[in-house]
């Protein structure tokens, strides 16, 4: 093996970038979309890398790929090397501290970013992070924002868009209501909390929860707080609901989780403006943080759901 590697030139950046992206996303197709190349180009780069290394990095199925044990180990090394290179590049900029301005939706900031802010800062040493909370459509240049996280199906003009994590939904209730919900027929009488920003959210469960009183509230934070107070059954939306489930303030009711068809996306400046080491380090840190969460399941199917990212300027687009 040593003799083999001694004859191998250092893997090219294109091959390593293709491997890291495909390994992180578990998809050649999504890697091609993120890197703006063809799927065959991704496959070619990874095949070449496998030939150079003399090992298989992926198990290829009919419609899916899976990292081999060697591939998983190599991915961790490549990602760490990527972080080290970014940090080394930052150190050459002549400043011990760099600024990263992040715009996040209010509910996402409250229920996901703030509980994980320490972990995010650990991934960005030497970076001063400023977090701005807004539900408005973002203009990265006008608003002087480096990175924004927005909600929808991934359609956003004049900027780079990278998938961060998907949204999964299921009914939840406070512990006492969840215990009572086990009684046959009682579910039809329980008050239902309706999020006015997601009027269609109860459709998959309307047969079970369609008979009770409906309490309509404007946003996810209000819905979750009302559910925690035992005022009714709500639709829990991952990742918002995860901390409340872990703290046993809410419990998941029987039934499968369902993808909403929407998710959260990282928006960054198009062109060279988005290629700065600080922005790239911030994106890498956010992707790594989301990938470490058990809620980052299957990707949002392209073209499904109702995009909230292309509304006229001034409208709100947060859950």
Protein Blocks (a to p, Z undefined) as FASTA:
>chain_A
ZZmmmmpccddfklmmmmmmmmmnopaklmmmmnopafklmmmmmmmmmmmnopafbdcd
fkbccddfklmmmmmmmmmmmmmmmmmmmmmnopabdcddddddfklmmmmmmmmmmmmm
mmmghiacdddddfbdcdfklnopabdcdedehpaghiacddfbdcdddddddfklmmmm
mpghklmmpccdddfklmmlmmmmmmmmmmbccdddfbfklmmmmmmnopaccddddfkl
mmmmmnopaccdedddddehiacdddddehjllmpfklmmmmmmmmmmmmmpcklccddd
ehiajdfklgcehiacbZZ
